[in-house]
């Protein structure tokens, strides 16, 4: 090993250039796996926020008066009657909340950025989505029955309307109604849109009020093309089969809507399984692309070691003449290949961390460097050194000592 290290150090530039392929390859593998791990973590957080025991029903708004009139000949649209029928017929139901939304015409205090969306929901909505509050409390069933003028703010809405101080007990005005703030939600994870169909670009820039308050105190001027409800969120009992429950929900809605597909049903649990399958394929493709760099690095190692064997033919002849065995020659050149790949692997790990940080900073994409990605990348780099070092080492050991001594 000492001889292999000495030979590599005597050709520092060549050794560094040879190791670059391994460095970039290992770094690329770690970086790609970090992107995949980050995307998987973000997706899991989003789906967990939707709730793996939840079923989400969305109304499909008509695009024109003619389409709406055509629909109304067969279907009344998504409404409170659907909610009552589902409650009465879905045995595995634990919690349910109707949902409506409105883009307000004016809000006071006037926010510096875009106006927050207004959502009317039942108090159970917070438990369905397992929400936690930074301050205060969610409104209650009594607030809903009394159509109380109360609200809960998303984090962005709270900062935009009331600043960074405490918000509980303060008032905001939406359209012509003053609302007392009862609580502020913790930051919610955004991936696409809330409940798969919200129009808000920021799921934290929302104001939640009791749905009865929404229905009696607010009027959506654009509601002529919408159903009575924008959506219904359902949480199932522990151990319930969400796919089977979703089939029951679809059957109920098909019955009440006379088989008109003016709604959609999303199952986060099924979405999770689909996301995991897609993520596995994505990771395999990314790693395969990154592994090409390692392959190129291995070819570089083989090329350089073969050139080294040619340059050191006379040295090999002398070593064989003074008693070195073929196994000693194989060991020497194989050790050089492995040392290059190990050194490149170590430097590649550092490069992988840097690459992950750079991607996260430049693309605003979450990356996670996992222990398994480091082990895989480093292990492959060592294997590459061994595999691509065997042929040059065997070639060096087969050189005839007599011919080697004559070589100039």
Number of C-alpha atoms within 10 A of each C-alpha: 13 9 12 18 14 11 16 18 13 11 10 11 11 12 21 16 15 24 26 23 25 36 30 25 32 35 31 28 29 34 30 29 29 27 22 23 20 19 17 21 15 18 20 17 16 19 21 18 20 24 21 19 23 28 25 21 26 21 21 18 18 17 10 11 11 11 12 19 13 12 17 14 9 13 20 18 26 26 17 15 12 20 19 11 14 19 16 10 12 15 13 17 20 17 16 25 22 23 23 20 24 20 18 17 11 14 17 16 13 15 17 9 10 13 21 28 23 22 22 26 26 22 21 21 23 16 14 22 18 12 14 15 17 13 15 16 16 27 23 16 13 11 20 21 12 12 18 19 18 23 28 28 27 26 21 23 25 27 17 19 22 18 12 10 8 15 22 18 12 12 19 20 15 22 15 13 12 15 18 18 25 21 25 26 25 16 16 19 19 16 16 15 14 19 19 13 14 17 15 19 16 21 24 22 22 24 25 27 31 30 23 18 20 24 14 9 14 17 12 14 11 9 13 13 17 17 21 18 20 24 26 24 25 26 25 22 15 10 8 15 13 21 16 11 19 20 12 16 21 19 13 18 25 16 12 18 20 13 14 16 15 19 19 13 17 17 20 24 20 14 15 18 11 11 17 15 11 12 17 13 12 15 18 14 13 18 19 14 15 22 21 15 21 29 18 16 28 28 19 19 30 24 16 19 24 19 12 15 20 16 13 16 21 20 15 22 22 16 17 21 15 8 9 14 13 18 11 15 21 20 19 20 28 25 22 25 31 23 21 24 35 23 19 30 31 19 19 30 26 16 21 29 19 15 21 24 20 15 17 17 12 9 9 10 16 19 26 23 21 13 9 11 21 25 13 14 28 28 16 22 30 22 16 25 29 22 16 24 28 21 17 23 27 17 15 24 24 11 18 14 19 13 11 19 17 10 14 8
